[in-house]
Amino acid sequence: MSAESSSTSPVARRARRGVPAFLLAALRAAGGAARAVGRTAAECHRAQRTLSELRLHPDTHAPDGDSAPGTYGEFLYRCPYALWHEPTARERASGAGSHR
Protein backbone atom coordinates (compact mmCIF):
# COMPACT_ATOMS: atom_id res chain seq x y z
CA MET A 1 0.00 0.00 0.00
CA SER A 2 1.50 3.33 -0.99
CA ALA A 3 1.58 6.44 1.16
CA GLU A 4 -0.80 8.15 -1.25
CA SER A 5 -3.56 5.54 -0.91
CA SER A 6 -3.29 5.42 2.88
CA SER A 7 -3.98 9.16 3.13
CA THR A 8 -7.11 9.12 0.96
CA SER A 9 -10.56 8.57 2.37
CA PRO A 10 -12.34 5.20 2.12
CA VAL A 11 -14.96 6.83 -0.09
CA ALA A 12 -12.31 7.98 -2.58
CA ARG A 13 -10.75 4.50 -2.64
CA ARG A 14 -14.16 2.93 -3.32
CA ALA A 15 -14.78 5.44 -6.11
CA ARG A 16 -11.52 4.41 -7.75
CA ARG A 17 -12.53 0.76 -7.52
CA GLY A 18 -15.57 1.43 -9.66
CA VAL A 19 -18.28 1.59 -6.98
CA PRO A 20 -21.22 3.58 -8.42
CA ALA A 21 -21.73 7.11 -7.07
CA PHE A 22 -25.33 6.44 -5.99
CA LEU A 23 -24.10 3.57 -3.80
CA LEU A 24 -21.47 5.81 -2.21
CA ALA A 25 -24.14 8.42 -1.49
CA ALA A 26 -26.39 5.75 0.02
CA LEU A 27 -23.53 4.53 2.22
CA ARG A 28 -22.84 8.08 3.43
CA ALA A 29 -26.54 8.62 4.15
CA ALA A 30 -26.79 5.32 6.03
CA GLY A 31 -23.73 6.20 8.10
CA GLY A 32 -25.19 9.60 8.96
CA ALA A 33 -28.52 8.03 9.92
CA ALA A 34 -26.76 5.47 12.12
CA ARG A 35 -24.83 8.23 13.90
CA ALA A 36 -28.06 10.21 14.43
CA VAL A 37 -29.79 7.15 15.91
CA GLY A 38 -26.79 6.56 18.18
CA ARG A 39 -26.82 10.17 19.41
CA THR A 40 -30.57 9.94 20.06
CA ALA A 41 -30.17 6.70 22.01
CA ALA A 42 -27.34 8.22 24.07
CA GLU A 43 -29.46 11.28 24.87
CA CYS A 44 -32.42 9.09 25.91
CA HIS A 45 -30.14 7.04 28.16
CA ARG A 46 -28.77 10.19 29.82
CA ALA A 47 -32.27 11.60 30.34
CA GLN A 48 -33.54 8.32 31.81
CA ARG A 49 -30.57 8.14 34.19
CA THR A 50 -31.19 11.73 35.33
CA LEU A 51 -34.91 11.08 35.84
CA SER A 52 -34.20 7.94 37.87
CA GLU A 53 -31.76 9.85 40.05
CA LEU A 54 -34.30 12.61 40.66
CA ARG A 55 -36.99 10.08 41.59
CA LEU A 56 -34.78 8.04 43.92
CA HIS A 57 -32.97 10.94 45.62
CA PRO A 58 -35.13 14.07 45.43
CA ASP A 59 -33.36 15.80 48.32
CA THR A 60 -30.02 15.91 46.50
CA HIS A 61 -31.49 18.17 43.80
CA ALA A 62 -33.76 20.32 45.95
CA PRO A 63 -32.73 23.95 46.47
CA ASP A 64 -32.89 23.41 50.25
CA GLY A 65 -31.66 19.81 50.22
CA ASP A 66 -29.14 20.42 53.01
CA SER A 67 -31.76 21.67 55.45
CA ALA A 68 -33.94 19.49 57.64
CA PRO A 69 -37.43 18.65 56.34
CA GLY A 70 -40.12 20.99 57.61
CA THR A 71 -42.94 18.44 57.88
CA TYR A 72 -43.30 14.71 58.34
CA GLY A 73 -44.70 14.47 54.81
CA GLU A 74 -41.59 16.13 53.41
CA PHE A 75 -39.47 13.70 55.43
CA LEU A 76 -41.31 10.74 53.91
CA TYR A 77 -40.93 12.27 50.43
CA ARG A 78 -37.18 12.58 50.91
CA CYS A 79 -36.86 8.97 52.16
CA PRO A 80 -38.71 6.85 49.57
CA TYR A 81 -36.80 3.67 50.43
CA ALA A 82 -37.17 1.38 53.43
CA LEU A 83 -36.43 2.92 56.79
CA TRP A 84 -35.39 1.20 60.00
CA HIS A 85 -38.45 0.34 62.06
CA GLU A 86 -38.09 0.69 65.79
CA PRO A 87 -39.57 -2.10 67.89
CA THR A 88 -42.68 -1.42 69.91
CA ALA A 89 -42.42 -0.71 73.64
CA ARG A 90 -43.48 -4.28 74.42
CA GLU A 91 -40.74 -5.69 72.12
CA ARG A 92 -38.14 -3.33 73.62
CA ALA A 93 -39.10 -4.46 77.13
CA SER A 94 -38.56 -8.07 76.11
CA GLY A 95 -35.07 -7.25 74.81
CA ALA A 96 -35.69 -7.30 71.05
CA GLY A 97 -33.44 -5.14 68.83
CA SER A 98 -34.49 -2.97 65.90
CA HIS A 99 -35.49 -4.65 62.68
CA ARG A 100 -36.50 -3.72 59.12
C-alpha positions in Angstrom: 0.0 0.0 0.0 1.5 3.3 -1.0 1.6 6.4 1.2 -0.8 8.1 -1.2 -3.6 5.5 -0.9 -3.3 5.4 2.9 -4.0 9.2 3.1 -7.1 9.1 1.0 -10.6 8.6 2.4 -12.3 5.2 2.1 -15.0 6.8 -0.1 -12.3 8.0 -2.6 -10.7 4.5 -2.6 -14.2 2.9 -3.3 -14.8 5.4 -6.1 -11.5 4.4 -7.8 -12.5 0.8 -7.5 -15.6 1.4 -9.7 -18.3 1.6 -7.0 -21.2 3.6 -8.4 -21.7 7.1 -7.1 -25.3 6.4 -6.0 -24.1 3.6 -3.8 -21.5 5.8 -2.2 -24.1 8.4 -1.5 -26.4 5.8 0.0 -23.5 4.5 2.2 -22.8 8.1 3.4 -26.5 8.6 4.2 -26.8 5.3 6.0 -23.7 6.2 8.1 -25.2 9.6 9.0 -28.5 8.0 9.9 -26.8 5.5 12.1 -24.8 8.2 13.9 -28.1 10.2 14.4 -29.8 7.1 15.9 -26.8 6.6 18.2 -26.8 10.2 19.4 -30.6 9.9 20.1 -30.2 6.7 22.0 -27.3 8.2 24.1 -29.5 11.3 24.9 -32.4 9.1 25.9 -30.1 7.0 28.2 -28.8 10.2 29.8 -32.3 11.6 30.3 -33.5 8.3 31.8 -30.6 8.1 34.2 -31.2 11.7 35.3 -34.9 11.1 35.8 -34.2 7.9 37.9 -31.8 9.8 40.1 -34.3 12.6 40.7 -37.0 10.1 41.6 -34.8 8.0 43.9 -33.0 10.9 45.6 -35.1 14.1 45.4 -33.4 15.8 48.3 -30.0 15.9 46.5 -31.5 18.2 43.8 -33.8 20.3 46.0 -32.7 24.0 46.5 -32.9 23.4 50.2 -31.7 19.8 50.2 -29.1 20.4 53.0 -31.8 21.7 55.5 -33.9 19.5 57.6 -37.4 18.7 56.3 -40.1 21.0 57.6 -42.9 18.4 57.9 -43.3 14.7 58.3 -44.7 14.5 54.8 -41.6 16.1 53.4 -39.5 13.7 55.4 -41.3 10.7 53.9 -40.9 12.3 50.4 -37.2 12.6 50.9 -36.9 9.0 52.2 -38.7 6.8 49.6 -36.8 3.7 50.4 -37.2 1.4 53.4 -36.4 2.9 56.8 -35.4 1.2 60.0 -38.4 0.3 62.1 -38.1 0.7 65.8 -39.6 -2.1 67.9 -42.7 -1.4 69.9 -42.4 -0.7 73.6 -43.5 -4.3 74.4 -40.7 -5.7 72.1 -38.1 -3.3 73.6 -39.1 -4.5 77.1 -38.6 -8.1 76.1 -35.1 -7.2 74.8 -35.7 -7.3 71.1 -33.4 -5.1 68.8 -34.5 -3.0 65.9 -35.5 -4.7 62.7 -36.5 -3.7 59.1 
